[in-house]
Amino acid sequence: MHCRWTILAVLFVARAAMAFQFQSVGAVAPLVSDSLGASLADIGILIGLYLAPGVALALPGATIGQRHGDKVTVLAGLLMMLAGELLMMASTSWSLQIGGRLIGGTGGVLLNVLMTKMVADWFAGREIATAMAIYINSWPAGIAIALMLLPAIGTTFGMTAVGIAVSVLIIVSLGLMSFVYRAPDVPPAGGGDRRGISARTTYALIAAGLIWCLYNVGFAMVFSFGPSMLVERGWSNSAAGSTISVVLWLATLSVPLGGLLANRSKRGGAVLVAGCVGFAFLMLLLSRSGPMPALIIAMGIVCGLPAGAIMSLPTRVLNQKTRSIGMGVFYTVYYAGMLAGPAIGGKLATWAGTAAAALDFGAAALLLCPLLLWSFHRISRQASLLPSVRGERSARTPSS
């Protein structure tokens, strides 16, 4: 009998491989710029292209998995990630770099949409909050590993070695998914709601998706352009990547801490607002001063706090029957924004002549999250979507 924690470890590694591939451009941005003759704006486009397929595939992703099987679809996604990486290794042609990122990103979308469901299939009713917190941490963990390893690999052995490192992790994930993962014995009850979701629910999900998107845009500016900013200040590629990776490693601790605070205090909204505002303030400090150890540590502790509270928002307006299509809407908004975010950050950095401008853009994105949270709750309450809304109003309890 398979232990569900072993299954979670397999899914963790596969999603970390996706994050590792996503960050493989940002982690070695100065080297990519030299080899391709690309500007910071070009680098931003290349980063964002990895998430571009999600705009079209997030909604039908669950249907694809249902038709062909979750495991088969995820294996196909990993093969597409590997094919995309090999294509990028084949040539320094800009068109092949774009094609490789799009192919790899298409595979990554299938993983991102389906594996969240796969975690729920194994942990429904049993430590689901803990399992999701661990699973979410695979993203910052994969990015942190990329920031630590890839700059040193690229500087020492060249860009081809970077592609080989990414390919090896994808191949490991393929092996684990092929020979270790299996579906749970008892399939989850219920099915998708064929009638879809109401307009008000859709608006609420769009607001929630925008919050998740803007939060991740802010996060992405740190690990995508933070190393380039430090290189501008005279740091080596390896030292810059390792320093910024500290933020990501600490985020693997602060993400579950934020979820715990939201659950225990019943004030998830306050945790979300405080986390986003604090994160934005620290980003502005980092873009204007040296990466003091205390500042890096503080950013790592604060940056992960809002994640759990944000990811809980869709569950407040969705039931079991509407969860599949509702999360498709949520992720479509997320992917659309993440496609544009790095490109905008890169263009601003090129226009300003410094990568620090991208971090300022990320801080501005984070400061929009509290306003969107207010909009989310207003839409939800107007439509009476929250089952406990009357009780919350009478008790004057802040929404989590």
Sequence and secondary structure as in RCSB ss.txt:
>XXXX:A:sequence
MHCRWTILAVLFVARAAMAFQFQSVGAVAPLVSDSLGASLADIGILIGLYLAPGVALALPGATIGQRHGDKVTVL
AGLLMMLAGELLMMASTSWSLQIGGRLIGGTGGVLLNVLMTKMVADWFAGREIATAMAIYINSWPAGIAIALMLL
PAIGTTFGMTAVGIAVSVLIIVSLGLMSFVYRAPDVPPAGGGDRRGISARTTYALIAAGLIWCLYNVGFAMVFSF
GPSMLVERGWSNSAAGSTISVVLWLATLSVPLGGLLANRSKRGGAVLVAGCVGFAFLMLLLSRSGPMPALIIAMG
IVCGLPAGAIMSLPTRVLNQKTRSIGMGVFYTVYYAGMLAGPAIGGKLATWAGTAAAALDFGAAALLLCPLLLWS
FHRISRQASLLPSVRGERSARTPSS
>XXXX:A:secstr
   HHHHHHHHHHHHHHHHHHHHHHHTTHHHHHHHHT  HHHHHHHHHHTTTTHHHHHHHHHHHHHHH HHHHHH
HHHHHHHHHHHHHHH   HHHHHHHHHHHHHHHHHHHHHHHHHHHHHHTTSSHHHHHHHHHTHHHHHHHHHHHHH
HHHHHHH HHHHHHHHHHHHHHHHHHHHHT    SS  S    TT   HHHHHHHHHHHHHHHHHHHHHHHHHHH
HHHHHHHTT  HHHHHHHHHHHHHHHHHHHHHHHHHHHHHS HHHHHHHHHHHHHHHHHHHHHS   HHHHHHHH
HHHTHHHHHHHTTGGGT  TTTHHHHHHHHHHHHHHHHHHHHHHHHHHHHHHTSTHHHHHHHHHHHHHHHHHHHH
HHHHHHHTT STTHHHHHHHT    
